[in-house]
């Protein structure tokens, strides 16, 4: 999601390193972002439960809605703070929440494949 976000934001640097879209171009960055996401989703399908795949799908949906809301509100300089926080929550916060939940449910990482917690 960060590779895609850098494209949408026109970012040049992330954590003092050139972004993929800056180092190569948007086409390579989109394809790399898609590849990384597809790989993560494919790994989630190796688990005996569909929970991880559902969390990834719902998180992706929420991030996309947040990005669309942000784009639609780009020049709304009168945006209420609650709306701003809602958009931020739909993007950054839900991504962190998913990472925390998946980390808690699969504490052994790839060693937990097929043995996830219920």
N, C-alpha and C positions, 0 to 999 in steps of 0.2 A: 504494500500500500504506500510505503514511503517513496518508492521509485515513481509511482504514478502521481503522488502528491507533488513531488518536485516538478513534474511536467506541468501540472495544472497551475502551480504557483509561479512557474518560470524561475525556479530557484537555480542558482549557480553553484552553491556550496552547501554541504550539510556536514556539520561537525569538522569544519576546516578542510574537507576533502571535496574535490569537484564532484558534482552530481553526475549520474550516468548520462542524463540528457545534455549536460554541459560538456562532458568528456567526449561523448560520441554524438548522438542526436536524439530527437524525440522518437523516431522510429525504433531505434535500438532500445531505448528506455522503455517504451510501451511493451515491446516483445519480451524484454527481460523481466519486467514487472509481471506480465502474464505468465511467463515461465515459472517464476518463483512461486506465484500464487497457485498455479496448477500443480506444482510439485508438492507444496504443503497440503493441498486438498487431496492429492493422490495418496500421500502418506496417511492421512486421516482415514481413508477407506480401508486401510489394512487393520484397523482396530476392530475388535469383535462387536463393539457398540457403535451406533451412528451418532452418539452425542457430540464428539469432536467435529464431525462434518456439519452437524446442525449449528453448532456454535460458530464455526467459520462462515457458514452461509448467512446466518442472521447478522453477524458482525459486518460482513461485506455489504449486505443490504442497507444497514444503518449508516455505514460510512458513505455509500453512494447517495443516500437521501441527504445526508449532511452536506456533501459536496454540492449537490444540486441546490439545496437551500442557500448555501453560501454564495454560489454563483448568482442566484436570483436576487440576492440581497446585497450584492457587491457595492452598490452606490447608495445604500440606505444609511445615510449619516445620522438619521434620527432613530436608528434601531434601538429598541429597549434592551436593557442589559439582560433580561430574562431570555429574550430571543437569541442574543449573542451566545449566552451560556448554553442554550439548547443546541445550537449549531455546533459549538465546540464539543459538547457532550456526545453528539451524534458522530463525531469524528474521532478525536483524540481519546476521550474518556472511554468510549465503547471498545476501542482497540486495546487499551490498557486493561480494561475489565476482562476481556476475552483472554488476554495473555495470562492474567492472574488466575482466572478460573481454570484454564487448561493446565497451567503449571501446578495448581493444587490437585487437580484430578489425575494428572499423569506425572507424578513426581520423579519417576525414573526415566522420563524422556522416551527415547526410542527403545529403551529396554523394556518398556511397559506394553509394547505392541501385543495385543491379544490378551493382556492381563490387566486392563484398566480397572480403576476403582468404580464401584457403583454408586 
